[in-house]
Each structure stands twice: as structure tokens, then as C-alpha cells.
């Protein structure tokens, strides 16, 4: 099974660098235009599309041309709890060393009232197992936190240092899900034609 994982387009909160988490803002006009200009890997629109229940992911799938994306609850963004709506800059200024120590926990960092990246990965495991098999492919439109959790599952990255590969918002994370064995990164593919 091959899974191509996309991040949703930009919202006004993204442009303001605010943590969205489970908040549900729509795509911004700029985000819509960026997504409309993306070039998907050949044949992608013929594949089943799975999306987060949040509006920005569903809108991204529709702008890309997927006709009937299926909502998958497990693809919802990491719950940022009390940090939702804040900027990292503000939180770092306000919480200082406390936040730095929490961030150093990597996979086990949990915002107050939220969930950790490890918990995101654990919620994804049963869904991934339901997809695994010798053939087939699908596209998932989700969020940065979910893609980072998938990258951690595929590479063993503990999020205590830089990621093993740079994953930009306009790139597709292409994964292989063997019937048995560990999730693997097949490729990182730019969705921007000029790259």
C-alpha cells in the first residue's frame, strides 16, 4: 500500500503563525490559490482520498479536485489544548525555560490540556494497519502534526532533534505500508511545479 500524505493549504491563522490544533478556520484566499496551483503526482486524483474532519483539510481536497473525500477521524490535527490560538513566539516569551524543557521531551511533549505527538502516532496505528497490504494506494489530506507523527513512525525519529528529512508544507510525504513490517518513507515530492 502506498499512501501520499498532504498538508492542508494555509489559513489566516497559519499566516499569523498561530497554533490551530483543533480550531476549524477555513482556507485563506492565499491558501486556496496556493493549493489550486499545486501539481499532484500523476494518477493521484484517481485514488481514494481520506481527509481530516477539519474544514481546512476537506477544502484542500476539494480544491485539488477530489470529488468525494472520505473523512477519517484519526487524521485530525494534534490537540494543542491551552496553546491553541497562541503563537510559539508568545509562548516562548511567556513560559521561557519551562516551555523549552517541555519541548525537549520530543514525542512526549504535551501542551496543557492537549495530546503528545506520541499519542497522535498511537491513534494513527490502527488506521494505518487497516490500510496495509500488498497493493493499492490512497491520498490523505491532513495536518502538520499528523505528518510529523507519521514521519516519526516511519523513521524512528524521537522529535528531540531535527527531523531526518525536511518536510515542507507544499510537499507530499509518500509512504509505503507493507503488509508486514514498518511504515517506510518512499519519497518527498514537491507539489510546486517550479521545484
C-alpha positions as CSV (number, residue, x, y, z in Angstrom):
1,X,0.0,0.0,0.0
2,X,1.2,3.4,-0.9
3,X,0.0,6.5,1.0
4,X,0.6,10.1,-0.2
5,X,0.1,12.5,2.7
6,X,-0.5,16.2,2.1
7,X,-0.8,19.1,4.5
8,X,-3.8,21.4,4.0
9,X,-3.4,24.8,2.5
10,X,-2.8,27.9,4.5
11,X,-5.5,29.6,6.7
12,X,-5.4,33.1,8.2
13,X,-4.1,31.5,11.4
14,X,-1.2,30.0,9.5
15,X,-0.4,33.4,8.1
16,X,-0.5,34.8,11.6
17,X,1.7,31.9,12.9
18,X,-1.0,30.9,15.4
19,X,-1.3,27.3,16.6
20,X,-4.5,25.9,15.2
21,X,-4.8,22.5,16.7
22,X,-8.5,21.5,16.7
23,X,-9.7,25.0,15.8
24,X,-11.5,25.0,12.5
25,X,-10.7,28.1,10.3
26,X,-11.2,27.8,6.6
27,X,-8.5,28.2,4.0
28,X,-7.5,31.8,3.4
29,X,-7.8,33.2,-0.1
30,X,-4.0,32.9,-0.4
31,X,-4.1,29.3,0.8
32,X,-6.8,28.4,-1.8
33,X,-4.8,30.0,-4.6
34,X,-1.6,28.1,-3.5
35,X,-3.5,24.8,-3.4
36,X,-5.1,25.4,-6.8
37,X,-1.6,25.8,-8.2
38,X,-0.2,22.5,-6.8
39,X,0.6,19.7,-9.2
40,X,-0.2,16.3,-7.7
41,X,1.8,13.2,-8.6
42,X,0.3,11.6,-11.7
43,X,-2.8,9.5,-11.1
44,X,-3.4,10.9,-7.7
45,X,-6.9,12.2,-8.5
46,X,-7.9,8.6,-9.4
47,X,-7.0,7.3,-5.9
48,X,-9.3,7.2,-2.8
49,X,-8.9,10.4,-0.8
50,X,-9.0,10.4,3.0
51,X,-9.3,13.7,4.9
52,X,-9.2,15.1,8.4
53,X,-12.6,16.2,9.7
54,X,-11.4,19.8,10.0
55,X,-12.6,22.1,7.3
56,X,-9.2,23.3,6.0
57,X,-8.3,19.7,5.1
58,X,-11.6,19.0,3.4
59,X,-11.4,22.3,1.5
60,X,-7.9,21.4,0.3
61,X,-9.0,18.1,-1.1
62,X,-11.9,19.7,-2.9
63,X,-9.7,22.5,-4.4
64,X,-7.3,19.8,-5.6
65,X,-10.1,18.1,-7.4
66,X,-11.0,15.1,-5.3
67,X,-14.7,14.6,-5.7
68,X,-15.7,12.6,-2.6
69,X,-13.0,12.7,0.1
70,X,-13.8,10.4,3.0
71,X,-13.5,11.9,6.5
72,X,-11.2,9.8,8.8
73,X,-11.4,11.0,12.4
74,X,-7.8,9.7,13.1
75,X,-6.4,12.3,10.7
76,X,-7.5,15.2,12.9
77,X,-4.7,17.6,14.0
78,X,-2.9,17.1,17.2
79,X,-4.8,18.6,20.1
80,X,-2.9,21.7,21.3
81,X,-5.1,22.3,24.3
82,X,-4.4,25.6,26.1
83,X,-1.9,26.6,23.5
84,X,-4.4,26.7,20.7
85,X,-4.7,30.2,19.2
86,X,-1.3,31.3,20.6
87,X,1.9,31.9,18.7
88,X,5.1,30.0,19.6
89,X,6.9,33.3,19.9
90,X,4.4,34.5,22.6
91,X,4.5,31.2,24.4
92,X,8.3,31.1,24.4
93,X,8.5,34.7,25.7
94,X,5.8,33.9,28.4
95,X,6.9,30.4,29.5
96,X,10.7,30.6,28.8
97,X,12.7,27.7,30.3
98,X,9.5,25.8,31.2
99,X,8.4,25.5,27.6
100,X,12.0,24.8,26.4
101,X,12.1,21.8,28.9
102,X,8.7,20.6,27.7
103,X,9.7,20.8,24.0
104,X,12.9,18.9,24.8
105,X,10.6,15.9,25.6
106,X,10.2,15.4,21.9
107,X,7.5,12.8,21.2
108,X,6.3,13.1,24.8
109,X,5.7,16.9,24.7
110,X,2.1,17.5,25.7
111,X,0.6,21.0,25.8
112,X,-1.6,21.6,28.8
113,X,-5.0,20.0,28.0
114,X,-3.7,18.6,24.8
115,X,-2.1,15.5,23.4
116,X,1.5,14.5,22.6
117,X,2.9,13.6,19.2
118,X,3.4,10.0,20.6
119,X,-0.4,9.9,21.3
120,X,-1.1,11.1,17.7
121,X,1.1,8.3,16.4
122,X,-0.7,5.8,18.6
123,X,-4.1,6.9,17.3
124,X,-2.9,6.6,13.7
125,X,-1.6,3.0,14.1
126,X,-4.9,1.1,13.9
127,X,-5.9,3.2,10.8
128,X,-2.6,2.5,9.1
129,X,-3.0,-1.2,9.9
130,X,-6.4,-1.2,8.2
131,X,-4.7,0.2,5.0
132,X,-1.6,-2.0,5.0
133,X,-1.5,-4.6,2.2
134,X,0.4,-5.7,-0.8
135,X,-1.2,-3.4,-3.3
136,X,-3.2,-0.2,-3.6
137,X,-2.7,3.4,-3.0
138,X,-4.5,6.4,-1.4
139,X,-4.1,10.1,-0.7
140,X,-4.6,11.6,2.8
141,X,-5.1,15.4,3.4
142,X,-4.2,16.2,7.0
143,X,-2.1,18.5,9.2
144,X,1.5,19.3,10.1
145,X,1.3,17.5,13.5
146,X,-0.1,14.3,11.9
147,X,2.5,14.3,9.1
148,X,5.3,14.8,11.8
149,X,3.8,11.8,13.7
150,X,3.8,9.7,10.6
151,X,7.4,10.7,9.9
152,X,8.3,9.7,13.4
153,X,6.6,6.3,13.0
154,X,8.4,5.7,9.6
155,X,11.9,6.7,10.7
156,X,12.1,6.2,14.4
157,X,12.6,10.0,14.9
158,X,12.0,10.9,18.5
159,X,11.5,14.6,17.8
160,X,14.3,15.6,20.1
161,X,16.4,16.9,17.3
162,X,15.9,18.0,13.7
163,X,13.7,15.7,11.5
164,X,15.6,13.1,9.4
165,X,14.2,14.8,6.3
166,X,12.9,18.3,5.8
167,X,9.1,18.2,5.1
168,X,7.7,21.5,3.7
169,X,4.1,22.4,3.6
170,X,3.9,22.2,-0.2
171,X,5.5,18.7,-0.3
172,X,3.8,15.3,-0.3
173,X,5.1,12.7,2.2
174,X,4.9,9.4,0.2
175,X,4.9,6.4,2.5
176,X,4.9,2.6,1.9
177,X,2.8,0.5,4.2
178,X,3.9,-3.1,3.8
179,X,1.5,-5.9,4.8
180,X,4.0,-6.8,7.5
181,X,6.8,-4.6,8.8
182,X,7.4,-0.9,9.5
183,X,6.0,2.1,7.7
184,X,8.6,3.5,5.3
185,X,9.3,6.8,3.6
186,X,9.3,6.3,-0.1
187,X,9.8,9.9,-1.2
188,X,9.2,13.5,-0.5
189,X,7.6,15.1,-3.6
190,X,7.2,18.9,-4.3
191,X,3.7,19.9,-5.3
192,X,5.1,23.2,-6.8
193,X,5.8,22.9,-10.5
194,X,8.9,25.1,-10.4
195,X,10.8,22.9,-7.9
